[in-house]
Amino acid sequence: MSGTRRATCASLSFWGCGMRLILVLGDQLSPDLSALREARPDDLIVMAEVMSEASYVPHHPQKIAFLFAAMRKFADRLREAGHRVAYATLDDPDNTQSIPGELLRHAAAHGAERVIATRSGEWRLIAALDDLPVPVTQLPDDRFICSQPEFEAWADGRKELRMEWFYREMRRKTGLLMEGDQPMGGKWNFDHDNRKPAQADLLRIPPPRFEPDAVTAQVLDLVEARFPDNFGRLRPFGYATDRAGALQVLAHFIDHSLDEFGPYQDAMLQDDPFLHHSILSPYINAGLLSPMEVCQAAADAHAAGKVRLNSAEGFIRQIIGWREYMRGIYFLEGPDYTARNVLGHDRDLPPVYWGAPTRMNCMAQAVGQTRDHAYAHHIQRLMVTGNFALLAGIDPAQVHEWYLAVYVDAYEWVEAPNVIGMSQFADGGVVGSKPYVSSGNYIAKMSDYCGGCAYKVTQKTGPGACPFNVLYWDFMVRHRDRFQSNPRIGRAYATWDRMDADKRRQIRSDAAAFLDRLDAGDPV
């Protein structure tokens, strides 16, 4: 060994001086990934399409295709940058079909003495790497604005971990939309300006779609052959699958949609699945875009006078507020978080979530859009499919697995706190100070779904009543002991108590009859 080589080994003794494997996962497609920054010329980067990751929940075919195509293109970028890359496609006969298996295969083949990885966003993979019979170093994922130690320090000693207070810290840290130590416009949050229903608009420009290139087309054929029974339509497929395409989506959103995003971000229209939403979460969560570059683009557009403040603020809050906060909660609460079920809900997920016929137009629209695009925006997820699951008492673990499976942007670190915490209140209030439940009135106010529904949103009881109306009160009565003292929702019980006794009995009877049909698998 030369003197230079000995000096290099001594300076890097913590990592070892033999060849190492550098693991890159499918949602870590960032050149500045912490594991990649440690790569030496003789290290081997390992990437793999494996059945264990593609099937631990029945992922939407478009989600699988998006990740496989993006991974293949990212591997090519790494090779062009001079890295050695071992890439296993799903149909490679030597593929062991698991991440640990692929690492062990390459460690044996190349005599690697250590694995360097960036910490996964799912506890199960973190544990799987910890159990590997090869030394593994899992580095922090520093692509986020708030590190986990920083989040834990913020959370320490607080009685309530409210996102709004965390968000303000992130605004101060990043300087986004700040004037010194104060928020632009004199307020941190402009939500009251962002709750308008939308109208149909033929001039609204939809997000760009991308014709599959040769790499993506090959992946689509593979996914079609290997996952023929998964819920969701694979074609037409229009997602970008590389950074250049993701940047085009970002530029389009900033130029054409962001200014109107704020007022209409909670609106729902049955013939317009995207409205003014960015459709950037798949690219941010997979690593093709960084959260700060996206937020900075929004802030710059406001500074240039192109975008109103409430739109820029509302969008930035989704990223440096909710996204960062959800990740912090996921790792703070630990591996058992997805098993939380404080309300004791145990009803099986009904077939309507997998596209079974339903007379509820709002559910048909939200599930149908999910089937076609692997996408639905946050209000469709929270106040339609999530609201229905919570009111109906569906097992939150099954709800969690459904959301993890069907959305192109879903990874457990971000999906689980949104579902277990915010949507299903299964964590008992760690994320939300109240359950997000409503009758049909909210959906009627924020969408055009109710006009085309077989049920009548204005009808409170009887066979034609909106199911959300009777299920809302049934939920509230079932959980009265827990929520009647809640300052944000408890006042509803005064309304219930003022109702005529016969009306109360009718509501409970109608709710029970509906849930019996749901349990029997009858169309609802």
N, C-alpha and C positions, 0 to 999 in steps of 0.2 A: 504494500500500500504506500502510495506517495505521501510526502510530508503534507501536501495540500489536502489530500483526502483525510489524513489523520486529524488535521486541524478542523476540517469540516465536521467530522464525526464527534470530536470533542465539544464543539460549540453547539451541536444539536443532540447531545447525549440524552436529553429528556425524551426526544422522539425516537431515538435509535438511529443507527447509521446504515442499516440495511434497507432494501427496497420496501416501501410501504404501499398499502392499498388506500386510495382516497375514494371514499364512497360519495356519490352524488345521487340523491333521490329525485323522484319525478317532480316534486314541488320545490326543488332547490336549483332552478335553472338560471343561476346568477353568476357571472364571471368573478364577482368579488365575494363569493361564498367563503366563509371562514376556513373550511377544509381545503378549498382550492388555493387559498393564499399560502397554505403550508406545503403545497406540492413542490417536490424537487424533480429534476429532469429524469431521474431513474425510477420515480414512483409510477404506479399504475392506477389510473382513474377507473373505477368500476361503476358502470351503469347497467341496469337490467330491467326489462319488462317481465314481470313475474306474475304467475297466476295467483299466488297467495295475496298479492296486493290488489290485483284486478278483480278479485272475487270474494274478499272477506265480507263485503256487502255487495248486493247486485247493482253495481255502478251503472249509471246511464251510459249507453254506448258512445254518445258524443263526448262524455267525460273521458272515457278510456282512450278514444281516438285522439282527442286533444292532447292528452298527456304523452301518449306514445309518439305522436308526430313531433311534438315539441322537444321531447327527449332526444329523438334521433337527430334533429337539427342542432340541438345544443351540443351533442357529442361531436358532430362534425365541426362546430366552432372551436371546440377544445382541441381537436386534432390540428385544425388550421393554426391554432396558437402555439403548436409545438408539443402538446401533451400526448402521452401514451394513454390510449383509452381502450378498455375492454368493454364492449357493449354486447349484451345478449338480447336479441329480439325474442318475442314470445314463442315463436315457432322454431327457435334454435334447438336442435336435438340434444345439445349438451347443457341446455338451460336447466338448472335444478328447480326453478320456479319458486324460489324464495330469496329474499335479500340475504339472510344468514348463509343459505346454501351457496349462493354465488360468491360471497366473500370467502368462504372456506374452500370452494373449488379453485379460485384464483390464488389464494394463499398457498395451497398445496402445489399448484402448477408452477408458481414463480418463487417460492421460498420466502414469501413476504413475512416479516416478523411483527407487523403492527398494522392496525386499521385506523385511519384518521377519518372521522365523520363529523358533519355538522349535526347538532342535535335535531332529531325529528320533531315534528309537530304532533305526534301521537305517542301516548305512553306505551302502547304495546310494542312499537318499534324500538323505543328507547330501551325497554326491558330485554327485547330480543338481542340487541347489540351488546348489552351488558352481560348476557349469558353466553356470548360467543367464546369458544375455547381458544381464542387468539386475543392478545391485548388490543383493546379498543379505546381510543381517546375520542370522546364526544365533546366537540367544541361548542360554545354558545352560538346560537343563530343571531348574529348581530345585524341582520338586515332590518330589524325592527327598530323603531324610534325609542322605545322604552325597554331596557334590559329587564330580565326577570328579577335580579337583585334590586333594581331600582323600583320595580312595581311592588315587591315585597316590603321594601322600606316605606313606600307610600301607604301601603295597606296596614302596616303594623300599628296596632293600638286604636284603629278606627272602629267604631261601632257599626257603621254602615259604609260599604264600599260603593258609593254612588259614582256612576260614570261622569256626571257633570263636573264633579270636583277634580277627578283625574284628568278630564279633558282640558280644564283650565291650566293644569300643570304642564300638559303637553303643548298648549299654545305658548306658554311662557318659555318652555324649553326650545321650541323650534323658531319662535318669533313670527310664526305665520299669522297674518292679519292682526298684527300688534303695532301699537304706537307707544314705544317705550314699554312700560309694564302694564299698559291698559289696552283693552281690546278696541279695535276699530269700530266706530259707530257707537261706542259707549256701552255695548252689551256683548256678553259672551255668546249668546244663543238667540237666534232669530226664528225659532220654531213657529212662533205664532203667525209668521208671514208665510209659512210653508205648508199650509193645510188646505189648499184649494182643490176642488174637483176639476178634472180636465174635461175639455170638449173634444170631440172628434175633429181632426185637422188633417186634411189631405196634403197640406204643405209641410207637415212636420217631417224632418229628414231622419230616416231610420239609421241605426249604426251601420257601418260598412260590413259587408260580408265578403269572404275571400273564397275564390274558386280553388278547390284542392289542387295542389301541385303534385308532382310525381311521388314525392315522399308521403304526403298525406293520403293520396289515392291508394297507395300500397297498404297503408295502415288501415284505411277504411275497409278494404277487402279482408284484411286479417280479422278485424273486430267483427265484421259481419259474419265471418265463418265461425269464430270462436265463441261469440256471445249472442247467438240468434234469439234467445228467449228473454233477454234482459228488457225491462220496461224502458220504453223510450225509442223514438225514431232516430236512426243513425243519419239518414239522408233526407233532405239536403243538409250538408255540413258546411258551415260558413265561418267558423272561428279562425282567427289568425293562429299560426302555430310557430311563430318565431318573434324575436324582439322587434324586428322591422315592422311587422304587421301590427304588433301591439302598440307601437308608437303611432302608427296611423290611426288606430282606434282612439288613442288619447287625443291626438290633434283634432280629430273630427268632433269629439265630445266637447273640447274646449271651444272650438269655433262655432259649432252649430247647436249644442244642446245645453251647455252649462248654465247659460243665463236664465233659461226657463226651468232648470232642474229644481231650484228651490221651491217656488210656489206649488209645483205640481208633483213633488216627489212622492207624496202619499196617494196619488190618484190612481185609479184603475179603469181601463177601458178594454172591452172584450175584443175589439178589432185592432188594438194597438198594444202589443205585448211589451214594447220597450219605452214608449213615450219619450221622456227626456233623460232617461237613465243612461249611465256611462257604459255599462257592460265591460267595465275594466277589472272587476274582481277576479275573473279567471286568470288574467295576466299578472296581476299583483300577487295573488296567492301562489302562483306557480313560479314566481321569481323573474318573469320576463320584464316586469316594470318594478321600480322601487316605490314604496309609499311616499317618500319625500319628493321624488321628481314629479309625481302625479299631483301632490298637494301644492308644490311650488308653481306648477303650470297653472293651477286654478287661481292661486294668489296673484300671479303675474297678470293673468287676464283681468282680474279685478283692478289691479293697479293701473292697467292700461285703459280702463274705462269701458271694457268690453262686457263685463259681467257684473251684475248687481251684487251687493254685499251679502244679502241673505242667501243667495245661491252659492256663492263661493264658501261662505261659512258653513252652510248646511252640508255641502259636499265634503269639505275638509274634516268636519266633525265625524263623518262616517268612517274616516280612515284613521286620523290620529286620536280620535275619541273611541268610538265603538270597537274598531278592529284591534287596536292596541289593548284596550281594556279587556276584551274577550280573551285574548291570548294570556294576559296576566292572570285572569280568573281561572282559566283552564289549568295552568301549571300551579297556581297557588292552592287550588282545591284538591289536587292529587288524582291518582289513577281511578279512584272509586267514584268520581264525579258523575259519570254516565249512568251509574246505578241508582242515583238519588230518586226518591219517589215519595216525598213527604205527604202528598195528598192521597196516597194509596190507590192510585188509578190502575186498573188491571184489565180493561177491555182490550181485545185484540184489534189491531189496525184493520179497519174495514176495507173491502175490495174497492171502494170508491177511490182510494189513494193510488190504486194501480190501474185506474182508468175504467172501472166498471160504470155502467150507465147510472146516472143520477138525475133527479128532477131539480136539484139545487144548482142553479146556473153559476153561482159564484164558485162552487167547488169544481164544476165541470170546466169552467174557464181556467182556473188556477192550475188544476191537474193537467188539463189538456195542453196548456202552454208549457208546463214542465215536461210533458211527454215530447213535445215537438222541438223544444229548444234547450232542454236541460237548464232552464233559467226561469225564474220568476222573481220579481223585485221584492223588497223587504216587507212591504205592507201585504202583498199577496201571501207571503210566507207566514207573517205574524198574525194578521187579522182575518185571514180566510182559512187556510189549511191548519195553521197553528191554533187559532181560536176554536175551530170546530173540534179538533182533537182534545183540547183542554175541556171544553164544555161537555163533550161526550164521555170523558173519563177514560181516554185511551192510554194504555201503558206507555209512559214516557220513553222507556228504552226502545220500544218499537217505533215510536215517533222519531226519536233520534236516529235510528238506523235508516229510516226512510229518507230523511233529509240528507244524511251523509251519502246515501246511494244516488239520489236523483239529480243533484245539482252539480254543474260543472265546476263551481268554485268551492265545493264543500271539502274541507279537511277538518279533522276532529277538533283541533285546537280552536278553530273559529266557529264551527258548527255546533259543537256540544254546549257551550255556554249560551249561545243564542237559543237553542231548543230546550235543553234541560232547565236553564235558568230563566231566560226572558220569556220564551213562548209558553212553556208548560209549568212554570213555577214549581218544578219538581225539587229544586234546591232550597225551597222554603224562604226565599227572599234574599239570597246572596247577591243576585244580579238585579232583580227588580223589587221595588218597594210594594208592588201590588201585582196581582195577576192581570194579564192583558186579555180581558174577556169583554165581549160586547154582544148586544142583541143585533138583529139585522139592521138597525138604524144606521150604525156606522158604515156598513157596506153600502147601504142605499145612498148615504151622503157622499161617499168618496168614489163611487163607481157608477157605471150604467148597467151593472149586472142584473139588478132586480127587475128591470123592465121586461127582460126576456125570461123570467123565471116562472115555473109552474106554481110556486108558492107566492103568497102575497105578504110582502114585508110589513104592510100596515095591519095585517090580521094577527092578533095576539094569541088566539086559541082556535081549536077546531082543526079539521083535516087539511085545510088550505093555508094554515098559518106558517109563516117562515120558521123552520126548525131552530134557527138561532134565537128566536124570541122565547120559545118555551125552554130550550136548553140553557139559556142564560140564567133564568130564574131557578131552574132545577139545580144548576151548579151552585148558585149562591146559597140556596137553602141547604144543600148537602154539606157545605163547608162554612156554615154560619158561625160556628164556634171559633173558627180560625180568623175570619175576615170581618166580623161585625165591629171590632174595635179598630180596624185599619182606617186611618184618617183619609186615605185616598179612595176607598171603595165602600167603607162601612155605612155611609149615608144612604146607600141604595136600600138597605133593610127597612128604613122608614117608609119607603115607597111600597115595598112588599107588605108591610104590616097594615098599611091603609087600604089594601085591596080587599074587596069582598071575599069572604071565605069560600064561596062557591067558585069564584074565579081562580083563587089560589089552588083549589083542589083540581080544577080543570087543567091548569097549567102543568101541575105535577103528573096528572094522568096522561096528558098529551105527550109529555116528555118521556114517560115510561113506555108508552106505546111506540114512539119513534125509536127509542133505544132497543126495544125488543125486535123491531124490524131490522135494525142495524145488525144486531147480534145474529139474527137468522140468515143474514146475507141477502135479504130482500132488497130490491132497488129502493133507494130513498131519494 
